[in-house]
Every structure is written in structure tokens, then in C-alpha cells.
Amino acid sequence: MDIGKVGELKEFIEACKSNPSLLHTPSLSFFKSYLLSLGARIPPQPKTEPVVNTNNDDDIIESDLELDNSDVVEPDNDPPQKMGNPSAQVTDDSRDAAQLAKSKALLALSQGNHSINMPFFSANLLLLFYY
């Protein structure tokens, strides 16, 4: 006999010793029959409970479809906007300052000067809500 095949047979026998349930697999039924004909005692097949697949790989389905992203809006990469102090209380002074900023913003808006009115609107909101 080939020494390599004898080594493989030894490995198989060791695997059967460590896990006798291997002998109950359908592909090894011929070997199980041979062992039984020699008078070997084979342990009964252990009852196995159905294995519940807790892995959610079934939910993930890969697709070869290409998505049309032409209507997708790109993310905003602007720096974060200035925010006021949300715990501050609105006082009469802050309300007056906010009203003044709003008036300046509306005046600039009515004159069509958009580059000036936006900072005033921002100041109005910061003063009114988060001063």
C-alpha cells in the first residue's frame, strides 16, 4: 500500500474516534456496514436540533444594477453654521438687537442687495433665539 494513503486512513480513523457521528453520514454508509459486519459497536446517532441561522446574510442581496445618481443631491460640505447659546434667555436688549438686525436685513432685501441682507437675517436669528 501507498504510505500516503495509509497516512490518510490513519487521519480518517482518528477523526472517527474523536467524532463517531461521522460514521452516520450517508456517504460513509459502506464503511459503517463493514464495521458492523466485523462486530463493531457504533454509538447511536446523536439527535441534532435544527440549526437556526442567526446570521442575517440572507437579508443582504448583492445586485449588479447600476443606480442612476443624476438626480441625487451631493452632500453639503460647508463648514458648520454658527449657533448661539440655546440655554440663554431672551431679554429685552437681545430682542431689540434682533429687531434692529431684522430691519436692516429687510431694508437690504427690498433694495435688492442680497449680499448684505443674509448676514443681518442670520444675526437676527442668532440674537432672537440663541442670544
C-alpha positions as CSV (number, residue, x, y, z in Angstrom):
1,M,0.0,0.0,0.0
2,D,1.0,3.6,-0.6
3,I,2.4,5.2,2.5
4,G,0.5,8.5,1.8
5,K,-2.9,6.6,1.6
6,V,-2.1,4.8,4.9
7,G,-1.4,8.2,6.5
8,E,-4.8,9.5,5.2
9,L,-6.5,6.4,6.5
10,K,-4.9,7.0,10.0
11,E,-6.2,10.6,9.9
12,F,-9.7,9.4,9.0
13,I,-9.7,6.8,11.8
14,E,-8.6,9.5,14.3
15,A,-11.3,11.8,13.1
16,C,-13.9,9.0,13.5
17,K,-12.6,8.3,17.1
18,S,-12.9,11.9,18.0
19,N,-16.3,12.3,16.3
20,P,-18.1,9.0,15.9
21,S,-21.1,10.7,14.4
22,L,-19.1,10.9,11.1
23,L,-20.0,7.2,10.6
24,H,-23.7,8.1,10.3
25,T,-23.2,10.2,7.2
26,P,-24.7,8.7,4.1
27,S,-21.5,8.8,2.1
28,L,-19.8,6.6,4.7
29,S,-22.6,4.0,4.9
30,F,-20.5,1.4,3.2
31,F,-17.8,1.8,5.9
32,K,-20.4,1.6,8.7
33,S,-21.7,-1.6,7.1
34,Y,-18.2,-3.0,7.0
35,L,-17.5,-2.2,10.7
36,L,-20.9,-3.7,11.7
37,S,-20.0,-6.9,9.8
38,L,-16.9,-7.2,11.9
39,G,-18.9,-6.9,15.1
40,A,-18.1,-3.3,15.9
41,R,-20.3,-1.3,18.2
42,I,-21.2,2.1,16.7
43,P,-22.7,4.7,19.0
44,P,-26.2,5.8,18.1
45,Q,-26.5,8.9,16.1
46,P,-27.0,11.9,18.4
47,K,-30.2,13.8,17.9
48,T,-29.5,17.1,16.5
49,E,-31.7,20.1,16.8
50,P,-32.2,22.2,13.6
51,V,-29.6,24.8,13.3
52,V,-31.1,28.3,13.4
53,N,-29.2,30.7,11.1
54,T,-28.7,33.8,13.3
55,N,-26.6,35.3,10.5
56,N,-28.6,37.8,8.5
57,D,-26.6,37.2,5.3
58,D,-29.8,36.1,3.7
59,D,-31.2,39.6,4.0
60,I,-28.3,41.1,2.1
61,I,-28.7,40.6,-1.6
62,E,-26.0,41.9,-3.9
63,S,-27.1,43.4,-7.1
64,D,-25.4,44.1,-10.4
65,L,-27.8,47.0,-11.1
66,E,-26.3,50.4,-11.7
67,L,-28.2,53.2,-10.0
68,D,-28.8,56.5,-11.7
69,N,-27.5,59.2,-9.4
70,S,-28.1,62.1,-11.8
71,D,-30.9,63.5,-9.6
72,V,-29.1,62.9,-6.3
73,V,-28.1,66.0,-4.4
74,E,-24.5,66.0,-3.3
75,P,-23.8,66.3,0.4
76,D,-23.3,69.7,1.9
77,N,-19.6,70.2,2.6
78,D,-19.9,73.7,4.1
79,P,-18.5,74.4,7.5
80,P,-20.9,74.2,10.3
81,Q,-23.1,77.3,10.8
82,K,-22.6,79.5,13.8
83,M,-25.1,78.6,16.6
84,G,-25.9,80.6,19.6
85,N,-26.3,79.5,23.2
86,P,-29.6,77.5,23.5
87,S,-29.7,77.9,27.2
88,A,-29.6,81.7,27.1
89,Q,-32.8,83.6,28.0
90,V,-34.2,86.2,25.6
91,T,-34.0,89.6,27.2
92,D,-35.4,93.0,26.1
93,D,-32.0,94.1,24.9
94,S,-31.5,91.0,22.8
95,R,-35.0,91.3,21.4
96,D,-34.3,94.9,20.4
97,A,-30.9,94.0,18.8
98,A,-32.6,91.2,16.9
99,Q,-35.4,93.6,15.7
100,L,-32.7,96.0,14.5
101,A,-30.9,93.3,12.6
102,K,-34.2,92.2,11.0
103,S,-35.0,95.7,10.0
104,K,-31.6,96.1,8.3
105,A,-32.0,92.8,6.6
106,L,-35.4,93.7,5.2
107,L,-34.2,97.1,4.1
108,A,-31.3,95.4,2.2
109,L,-33.7,92.8,0.8
110,S,-36.1,95.5,-0.5
111,Q,-33.1,97.3,-2.2
112,G,-32.1,94.0,-3.9
113,N,-28.8,93.9,-2.0
114,H,-28.7,90.2,-1.2
115,S,-25.0,90.1,-0.2
116,I,-25.8,92.4,2.8
117,N,-29.2,91.1,3.9
118,M,-28.2,87.5,4.6
119,P,-25.8,88.3,7.5
120,F,-28.4,90.5,9.0
121,F,-31.0,87.7,8.9
122,S,-28.5,85.4,10.4
123,A,-27.8,87.9,13.2
124,N,-31.5,88.3,13.7
125,L,-32.0,84.6,14.3
126,L,-28.9,84.3,16.5
127,L,-30.0,87.2,18.6
128,L,-33.6,86.3,18.8
129,F,-33.4,82.6,19.5
130,Y,-30.0,81.9,21.0
131,Y,-28.6,85.1,22.4
